[in-house]
Amino acid sequence: MICKTPHLGSSTYHCSECGNTLSVYNTCKSRFCNSCGVKYAKQRSLNIESKLLNCNHRHLVFTIPDKLWPLFLEDRKRLNFMFKAVNLTISSWFKEQYKNENYKPGFILTLHTFGRDDKWNVHIHSLYSEIALGNSKSKKFDFIPFDMLRKRFQKILLDLLEKDIGKEKFRKLKNWVYSTSNNGFYVRAKKHEFPDVRKGISYILRYCGRPCFASYRIINIDNSNFISFWYQRHEDDKFVVEKIHIFEFIARLIRHIPDRHFKTIRYYGFYASHSHSLYNTCRLLIDKIKLPFYKSLNKWRNLLILYFNFDPLKCPYCGSIMKFEYG
């Protein structure tokens, strides 16, 4: 609420030609700010683009039954198990299939804790390279068996939860999961969903740095402190209108704010920080020479020029470019 207001201070710019001054108020840089979140998402998107190989990537979604969701809200440290389970699912399969050449794919995981209705719904989005790097060569991989993904992901995650919670306490829920999910957890991996990998990056990052709820979805807030909003149901794309008390609405929102220092975006395979030796010889999505230019486009002034054709530092009186004075 105090973003771009005097409460956070400002920077002053001065025109040397006519003496005009401009005060630019500082932003809050909060994860709960829609305005700051847009810039954060663009910066994170560029960071990912700068690491990706110039090849096709598959969008994977790993979901779990709703009865397991409360376990991750009860102890938020368990959210790390989601990353670990997906990583082990993909990496262990490649290790079993290609022991000699040791092929590794590159994949990026992002954690989402909400669904379209903003309720607690833990799942992982992944961008997975359709090229794997081996000890001495690369190989195209545009197919992974779905049965393997579903069943292996289910077993690994349940084993991690059982070790953390305890066999006796977790046994009943674990048995229920196996009895109702014979084919494993649901894993979605639609082929050619994002022909342009940049669109895939934007999709998985759309809520990584801003609230899970867009303000335009609010229909009304009445005098009795009830709020009405809409969402498009995932199952049938039906528009649903929901009315809840404002306190419940706020509770739904704030529980999706990540804990301090918790990383919602993580890199695995040859995209990890200890990257594969062949990685440095591959062609990237963004040339390293062009990267400084792309980074400059995410600066405050350049974003306004690029998207709104408006230069905030152009003096409205004489047309000169104002210079930073203090702030």
NORRAWO-V948732 format. One record per residue. N is the residue number from 1. PHI is phi in degrees with one decimal (* if undefined). D_LAST is the distance of its C-alpha to the last C-alpha in Angstrom with 1 decimal. Layout:
n/phi/d_last
N/PHI/D_LAST
N/PHI/D_LAST
This chain:
n/phi/d_last
1/*/21.1
2/-98.2/17.5
3/-62.9/16.1
4/60.7/13.8
5/-126.4/14.0
6/-59.7/12.1
7/-59.6/13.5
8/-102.0/11.0
9/83.1/7.8
10/-154.4/5.8
11/-115.5/3.9
12/-110.9/5.9
13/-117.6/8.9
14/-128.1/11.7
15/-94.0/15.4
16/-74.8/17.3
17/-84.5/20.6
18/-115.9/20.6
19/83.8/17.5
20/-68.0/16.3
21/-121.1/12.6
22/-135.2/11.3
23/-103.7/9.0
24/-112.4/9.1
25/-73.5/9.5
26/-73.3/9.4
27/-93.3/13.0
28/-83.4/15.2
29/56.9/16.8
30/-89.2/20.0
31/-68.6/23.5
32/-101.2/24.5
33/-105.9/22.3
34/-64.7/24.1
35/-67.2/21.2
36/-67.0/19.3
37/-63.9/22.8
38/-63.0/23.6
39/-66.1/20.9
40/-60.2/22.0
41/-62.8/25.6
42/-65.5/25.0
43/-66.3/23.4
44/-65.4/26.3
45/-61.1/28.8
46/-66.4/27.7
47/-60.1/28.0
48/-69.9/31.5
49/-58.0/32.5
50/-70.6/31.7
51/-101.8/34.2
52/-74.4/36.9
53/-73.2/40.1
54/-82.3/41.1
55/-150.6/43.9
56/-68.5/45.0
57/-129.8/43.5
58/-99.2/45.1
59/-92.6/43.4
60/-113.5/44.9
61/-126.9/44.5
62/-107.0/45.9
63/-119.6/46.7
64/-132.2/48.5
65/-61.7/50.8
66/-63.7/49.2
67/-70.6/51.1
68/-89.6/49.0
69/-55.9/45.6
70/-60.1/45.7
71/-62.7/46.1
72/-83.1/42.6
73/-82.1/41.2
74/-65.2/43.2
75/-139.1/41.8
76/-69.2/38.7
77/-64.7/39.2
78/-69.3/42.1
79/-60.9/39.8
80/-63.6/39.8
81/-64.0/43.5
82/-63.6/42.9
83/-62.7/41.1
84/-63.2/43.7
85/-65.6/46.6
86/-65.7/45.5
87/-59.7/44.9
88/-66.5/48.3
89/-60.3/50.0
90/-75.7/49.0
91/-65.7/49.0
92/-66.6/52.4
93/-65.8/54.1
94/-63.7/53.1
95/-65.2/54.2
96/-70.2/57.6
97/-78.2/58.2
98/-132.9/57.2
99/-70.0/57.9
100/-72.2/58.9
101/-80.7/56.1
102/58.2/53.5
103/-67.5/51.7
104/-134.0/48.3
105/-86.0/46.3
106/-113.7/42.6
107/-146.8/41.1
108/-117.7/37.8
109/-113.5/38.0
110/-127.7/35.7
111/-97.1/36.5
112/-117.0/36.7
113/-114.1/37.7
114/-144.8/38.5
115/-110.3/40.8
116/-68.9/40.7
117/-91.3/41.5
118/70.2/38.5
119/-79.0/41.0
120/-65.3/40.9
121/-152.0/42.3
122/-85.2/41.7
123/-158.8/42.1
124/-117.5/40.9
125/-103.1/40.0
126/-137.8/40.6
127/-108.0/40.4
128/-118.8/43.4
129/-69.9/44.2
130/-90.9/47.7
131/-128.3/48.0
132/-115.7/48.7
133/-106.1/48.5
134/-105.8/51.4
135/-65.1/52.2
136/-135.9/53.1
137/-153.4/52.8
138/-111.5/51.1
139/-148.8/52.9
140/-80.5/52.2
141/-132.0/52.2
142/-112.5/52.1
143/-145.2/54.1
144/-132.8/53.9
145/-62.7/56.6
146/-65.1/55.3
147/-58.3/57.9
148/-62.9/56.5
149/-58.6/52.9
150/-64.9/53.8
151/-73.9/56.3
152/-69.1/54.5
153/-61.0/51.1
154/-60.8/53.0
155/-64.6/54.9
156/-63.4/51.9
157/-67.3/49.7
158/-63.9/52.5
159/-65.8/53.4
160/-65.3/49.8
161/-67.2/49.8
162/-63.7/53.3
163/-65.0/52.4
164/-78.6/49.4
165/-85.9/51.1
166/112.3/54.7
167/-60.3/57.9
168/-63.1/59.5
169/-73.8/56.6
170/-98.7/55.6
171/-57.8/59.1
172/-62.2/59.8
173/-68.2/56.7
174/-64.1/57.1
175/-62.9/60.7
176/-63.8/59.6
177/-61.4/57.1
178/-66.3/59.8
179/-74.9/62.4
180/-102.7/60.2
181/-127.2/58.4
182/-63.2/61.3
183/-95.9/59.4
184/86.7/56.3
185/-74.9/52.8
186/-75.3/51.7
187/-128.2/49.9
188/-103.8/48.9
189/-147.1/48.8
190/-67.0/49.4
191/-77.5/50.0
192/57.7/48.1
193/-67.0/45.9
194/-126.7/42.9
195/-57.2/44.3
196/-98.8/40.7
197/-62.3/39.1
198/-63.3/35.6
199/-68.4/36.8
200/-64.8/38.0
201/-62.9/34.6
202/-60.4/32.9
203/-66.7/35.7
204/-76.3/35.5
205/-101.8/31.6
206/-60.9/31.4
207/-125.7/30.7
208/-78.2/29.3
209/-127.9/25.7
210/-143.9/26.2
211/-60.2/28.7
212/-77.5/32.3
213/-129.0/32.8
214/-87.2/31.6
215/-64.5/31.2
216/-68.9/33.5
217/-82.0/36.4
218/-78.4/36.3
219/-92.9/39.2
220/-162.4/39.3
221/-126.9/38.3
222/-89.4/41.2
223/-69.7/41.6
224/-93.5/43.2
225/64.9/40.0
226/-108.7/41.4
227/-115.1/39.5
228/-112.5/41.2
229/-147.2/40.0
230/-120.7/41.6
231/-151.3/41.8
232/-100.2/44.0
233/-63.6/46.5
234/-67.4/46.6
235/-63.7/50.4
236/-131.3/51.5
237/60.3/48.4
238/-80.8/49.3
239/-79.5/46.8
240/-119.1/46.7
241/-106.9/45.4
242/-123.4/44.7
243/-125.2/44.2
244/-137.4/42.9
245/-69.4/41.5
246/-60.9/37.7
247/-66.2/37.8
248/-66.6/39.6
249/-62.0/37.2
250/-65.0/34.2
251/-61.3/36.2
252/-62.9/36.9
253/-73.4/33.3
254/-71.0/31.8
255/-72.8/34.5
256/-91.2/33.3
257/-73.4/29.9
258/-64.1/30.5
259/-65.0/30.6
260/-58.7/27.8
261/71.6/28.1
262/-77.7/30.9
263/-92.9/31.0
264/-87.5/32.2
265/-122.3/32.5
266/-139.0/34.8
267/-111.7/36.6
268/-139.1/40.3
269/66.3/43.1
270/-77.5/42.1
271/-88.6/38.6
272/-68.5/38.0
273/-60.9/36.0
274/-87.4/39.3
275/-63.9/40.2
276/-63.9/43.7
277/-62.2/44.8
278/-73.0/45.8
279/-56.7/42.4
280/-68.8/41.0
281/-97.9/43.8
282/-90.4/43.2
283/-82.3/41.5
284/-90.5/38.2
285/-63.2/37.0
286/-119.1/34.0
287/-63.8/34.7
288/-59.7/32.5
289/-67.9/32.0
290/-86.7/30.5
291/-57.9/28.3
292/-57.8/25.1
293/-65.5/25.5
294/-63.4/25.9
295/-65.4/22.8
296/-65.0/20.8
297/-69.2/22.1
298/-90.1/20.4
299/-76.1/16.9
300/-50.1/15.2
301/-65.9/16.0
302/-66.7/19.4
303/-63.9/20.4
304/-66.6/20.1
305/-67.6/22.0
306/-68.4/24.6
307/-97.6/25.4
308/-122.2/24.8
309/52.8/25.2
310/-133.9/22.1
311/-97.5/19.4
312/-67.5/16.2
313/-98.2/14.9
314/-82.5/18.4
315/-61.8/18.5
316/-71.3/21.1
317/-97.5/22.6
318/-120.0/23.3
319/84.0/22.6
320/-76.3/20.4
321/-89.9/17.5
322/-74.8/14.1
323/-107.3/11.9
324/-63.6/8.3
325/-110.3/7.2
326/-164.0/3.8
327/160.5/0.0
